[in-house]
Amino acid sequence: MRDVVPHRPGMKSKVSVHLLKAHSPSDLRAAVRGIRGEVRFSEALRDFTSFHIGGPADVLVLPADVEDLCLLVRQARLLKVPLFVLGGTNLLVREGGIRGIVVNLSKLNGITDEPGHVVYAEGGVGMPTLMKHAISRSLSGLEWAAGIPGTVAGCVVMNAGTRLGEMKDALKEVRLVDQKGRIIDCPLSAIRFSYRRALLPRGIVVGAWLQLKPGAREKIEAVVKEYLRHRKETQPLALPSAGCVFKNPPGDAAGRLIEAVGLKGARIGDAQVSEKHANFIVNLGRANADDVIALIKQVGRTVEEQTGVTLELELKIVGQP
């Protein structure tokens, strides 16, 4: 089994794309035998990504719970069928789709309160849901996540963040299903973090313990409301996108560089560099993955030629052309 925890390819002179080889229908069916969650063959992935772009998965599986996922991992490993975890945000799926089994964790959506202002959230919990849970209990520490649409698992894997903070600031421990289908708990001290990256043991993030702190509910709500207002004013939240396309280079902002070279509003097909925030590419309605990739290449090339700065992708590109 490979690529259980998605990597984030960089963009140097070219766009990095992840491909998976085909497997026989009998192997695919055997790999999902006994799964209690949803199993969908040849399922289009556009409805599962924030870009609203993406071809079919050979098999899309929504495990019923962590034990269901463990079974899937063990069976897929035995048959050498690859698994890919579909985060949905910060992701572009190409039109040829993804070979093997694609896993969606949306049914892993439980939240549990523990002593000491600790909250355990399963990997499929959306960050807006988790933040609302914390606010309802007057717990501070997740205000930075206001407006982030991703899941707990996705935010752990990419160490998601904003100018107010990042995921590692709230993490205490992470639960994974490893490559052999075993549940392991990984303390914060065993994880290395960097900008938009967490170096974890290979496996699927299925939950996280977050260390929060008590606070005044009115103050927490005010911070969240103000930051949501700021994001709505500065980011194209009304259009499909995958969030920021490029990582910010040291000491600068990718959006500023893209705007400085005159590419704000640039368009290929229905893919457009946002007129509100130049580090977003938006889908105006009928954009496909090739449109987005061509625009990414144009932006990267132009910025490098005019400024000497090589932009690195934050967006992940997966699937067959």
C-alpha positions in Angstrom: 0.0 0.0 0.0 1.3 3.4 -0.8 0.3 7.1 -0.5 -2.0 6.6 2.4 -0.9 9.9 3.8 -0.8 12.3 0.8 2.4 14.1 0.1 2.5 17.7 -1.1 4.4 18.0 -4.4 6.5 21.1 -4.9 6.5 23.1 -8.0 10.0 23.9 -9.4 10.3 23.7 -13.2 7.2 21.6 -13.6 4.0 20.5 -12.0 4.2 17.3 -10.0 1.4 14.8 -10.6 0.6 11.6 -8.7 -0.5 8.6 -10.7 -1.8 5.2 -9.7 -1.8 2.0 -11.8 -4.9 0.1 -12.7 -6.0 -3.0 -10.8 -8.4 -5.8 -11.8 -12.1 -5.5 -11.0 -11.9 -8.8 -9.0 -9.1 -7.4 -6.8 -11.0 -4.2 -6.2 -14.1 -6.1 -5.2 -12.2 -8.4 -3.0 -10.5 -5.4 -1.3 -13.9 -3.9 -0.3 -15.6 -7.2 0.7 -17.2 -6.9 4.1 -17.0 -3.1 4.3 -20.0 -1.7 6.2 -19.7 1.8 5.0 -20.6 3.0 1.5 -18.8 1.5 -1.5 -19.3 3.2 -4.9 -17.7 2.0 -8.2 -16.6 4.5 -10.9 -17.7 7.4 -8.8 -17.0 10.9 -10.1 -14.9 12.8 -7.6 -15.9 16.3 -8.7 -18.7 16.3 -6.1 -16.2 15.5 -3.3 -13.7 18.3 -4.0 -13.9 22.0 -3.3 -12.8 22.7 -6.8 -15.8 20.8 -8.3 -13.3 19.2 -10.7 -12.3 15.6 -11.0 -12.7 12.3 -12.9 -13.9 9.0 -11.4 -12.4 6.8 -8.7 -12.2 3.1 -9.5 -13.8 2.6 -6.1 -14.8 5.3 -3.6 -15.2 4.0 0.0 -16.7 5.9 2.9 -15.8 3.6 5.9 -18.5 3.4 8.6 -16.0 3.8 11.4 -12.3 3.3 12.2 -12.6 -0.5 12.5 -14.2 -0.5 9.1 -11.2 1.4 7.8 -8.8 -1.0 9.4 -10.4 -3.9 7.6 -10.2 -2.0 4.3 -6.5 -1.2 4.8 -5.6 -4.8 5.6 -7.5 -6.2 2.6 -6.1 -3.6 0.2 -2.6 -4.3 1.5 -3.0 -8.1 1.0 -4.2 -7.6 -2.6 -1.7 -4.7 -3.2 -4.5 -2.3 -4.2 -3.4 1.3 -3.6 -5.4 3.5 -1.2 -5.7 7.3 -1.6 -7.3 9.5 1.0 -9.4 12.2 -0.5 -9.1 15.3 1.5 -11.3 17.4 -0.8 -9.6 20.8 -0.3 -6.2 21.8 -1.4 -6.6 19.2 -4.1 -7.0 19.0 -7.9 -8.1 15.7 -9.3 -7.4 15.3 -13.0 -10.1 14.2 -15.5 -8.8 10.6 -15.8 -9.6 10.1 -12.1 -7.8 8.0 -9.6 -6.9 4.3 -9.9 -7.4 1.9 -7.0 -9.5 2.8 -3.9 -10.2 6.3 -2.9 -11.1 6.8 0.8 -13.4 9.5 2.1 -13.5 9.9 5.9 -16.8 11.9 6.1 -18.5 9.2 8.3 -15.7 9.5 10.9 -17.4 12.6 12.3 -17.5 12.1 16.1 -16.4 14.7 18.7 -15.8 13.8 22.3 -15.0 16.1 25.3 -12.3 14.9 27.7 -11.0 16.2 31.0 -8.6 19.2 31.0 -10.2 21.1 28.2 -9.2 18.4 25.7 -11.4 17.6 22.7 -11.0 14.5 20.5 -12.3 14.9 17.0 -12.4 12.1 14.4 -10.6 12.7 11.1 -13.7 13.4 9.0 -15.0 16.3 11.2 -15.1 19.5 9.4 -13.1 22.4 10.9 -16.2 24.7 11.0 -18.1 22.0 13.0 -15.2 21.6 15.4 -14.8 25.3 15.9 -18.6 25.6 16.6 -18.3 22.8 19.2 -15.4 24.5 20.9 -17.2 27.9 21.0 -20.3 26.3 22.4 -18.2 25.1 25.3 -16.3 28.5 25.7 -13.0 26.9 24.6 -10.4 28.9 22.9 -7.6 27.8 20.6 -9.2 27.3 17.3 -10.0 30.8 16.3 -7.3 30.7 13.6 -9.4 28.1 11.8 -12.2 30.5 11.0 -13.2 30.0 7.4 -11.1 27.0 6.8 -13.3 24.4 5.1 -11.1 21.3 5.5 -11.4 18.3 7.8 -9.5 17.6 11.0 -7.4 14.9 9.2 -6.6 17.2 6.3 -5.6 20.0 8.6 -3.3 17.8 10.6 -1.6 16.4 7.5 -0.9 19.8 5.9 -0.5 21.7 9.2 -3.2 24.0 8.0 -3.1 27.6 9.3 -3.8 31.3 8.9 -2.1 34.4 10.1 -3.7 33.7 13.5 -2.1 30.3 14.0 -1.9 26.8 12.7 -2.9 23.2 13.5 0.2 22.3 15.5 -0.6 25.0 18.0 -3.7 23.1 19.2 -2.6 19.5 18.7 -1.9 17.2 21.6 -1.9 13.7 20.0 -2.9 12.2 16.6 -4.6 8.8 16.0 -3.7 6.9 12.8 -4.4 3.7 11.1 -1.0 2.4 9.9 -0.2 0.5 6.8 -1.0 -2.8 8.4 -4.4 -1.7 9.5 -3.5 -1.1 13.1 -4.6 1.8 15.2 -1.7 3.8 16.6 -1.6 7.0 18.7 1.2 9.5 17.9 2.1 12.1 20.5 2.9 15.6 19.5 6.5 15.1 20.4 6.8 12.5 17.7 5.6 14.7 14.9 7.8 17.2 13.0 6.0 20.3 11.7 7.0 22.9 9.1 5.1 25.4 7.0 2.0 23.6 5.7 3.4 20.2 6.5 3.4 17.6 9.3 5.8 14.7 9.1 3.8 11.8 10.4 4.3 8.0 10.4 2.8 6.6 7.2 -0.8 5.9 7.7 -4.3 7.5 7.6 -5.1 10.2 10.2 -8.4 9.1 11.8 -8.5 11.5 14.7 -6.8 14.1 16.9 -6.7 15.3 20.4 -6.7 19.1 20.7 -5.6 20.9 23.8 -7.8 24.0 24.2 -8.2 26.5 27.0 -11.2 28.1 28.7 -12.1 31.6 27.5 -15.0 34.1 27.4 -17.4 32.9 24.8 -18.2 36.4 23.7 -14.6 37.2 23.1 -14.0 34.0 21.1 -17.0 34.7 19.0 -15.9 38.2 18.3 -12.4 37.1 17.1 -14.0 34.5 14.8 -16.6 36.9 13.5 -13.9 39.5 12.7 -11.6 37.0 11.0 -14.5 35.6 8.9 -15.3 39.1 7.8 -11.7 39.6 6.8 -11.6 36.4 4.8 -14.9 37.1 3.0 -13.5 40.6 2.0 -10.1 39.3 0.8 -10.8 35.8 -0.5 -13.1 34.4 -3.2 -15.1 32.2 -0.9 -18.2 32.3 -3.2 -16.5 30.5 -6.0 -15.1 26.9 -6.2 -11.4 26.8 -5.5 -8.9 24.7 -3.6 -7.6 27.5 -1.3 -4.2 29.0 -1.8 -2.4 27.5 -4.8 1.2 28.4 -3.8 3.1 28.5 -0.5 4.2 31.9 0.5 8.0 32.3 -0.1 10.1 33.4 2.8 9.5 37.0 3.7 6.9 37.5 0.9 3.4 36.6 -0.2 2.7 34.5 -3.3 -0.4 36.5 -4.0 1.5 39.8 -4.0 4.1 38.4 -6.4 1.4 37.1 -8.8 -0.4 40.4 -8.7 2.8 42.3 -9.2 3.5 40.5 -12.5 0.0 41.4 -13.8 -1.7 38.0 -13.6 -4.6 38.9 -11.3 -7.7 38.0 -13.3 -5.7 35.9 -15.8 -7.8 33.1 -17.3 -7.5 29.9 -19.2 -10.9 28.4 -20.1 -13.0 28.7 -17.0 -10.0 28.6 -14.6 -9.1 32.1 -13.4 -6.6 33.7 -11.1 -9.0 35.3 -8.6 -9.6 39.0 -9.0 -10.0 39.2 -5.2 -6.9 37.2 -4.1 -4.2 36.3 -6.7 -3.1 33.2 -4.8 -6.4 31.6 -5.5 -7.5 30.0 -8.8 -11.2 29.8 -9.1 -13.6 27.6 -11.2 -15.9 30.0 -13.0 -18.2 27.1 -13.8 -16.8 24.6 -16.4 -13.1 24.6 -15.6 -11.3 21.3 -16.0 -8.0 20.1 -14.5 -6.0 20.9 -17.7 -7.2 24.5 -17.5 -6.1 24.8 -13.9 -2.7 23.1 -14.5 -2.0 25.3 -17.6 -2.8 28.4 -15.5 -0.6 27.2 -12.7 2.3 26.7 -15.1 1.8 30.2 -16.6 1.8 31.8 -13.2 4.8 29.9 -12.0 6.8 30.6 -15.2 5.9 34.3 -15.3 6.7 35.0 -11.6 10.1 33.2 -11.9 11.0 35.1 -15.1 10.0 38.5 -13.8 11.0 38.2 -10.1 13.5 35.4 -9.9 11.3 33.7 -7.2 10.3 30.0 -7.7 6.9 29.4 -6.3 6.2 26.1 -4.6 2.8 24.4 -4.9 0.6 24.2 -1.8 -2.1 22.6 -4.0 -1.8 18.8 -4.6 -2.4 17.5 -8.1 -3.5 13.8 -8.4 -4.9 11.4 -10.9 -4.7 10.3 -14.5 -4.7 12.9 -17.4 
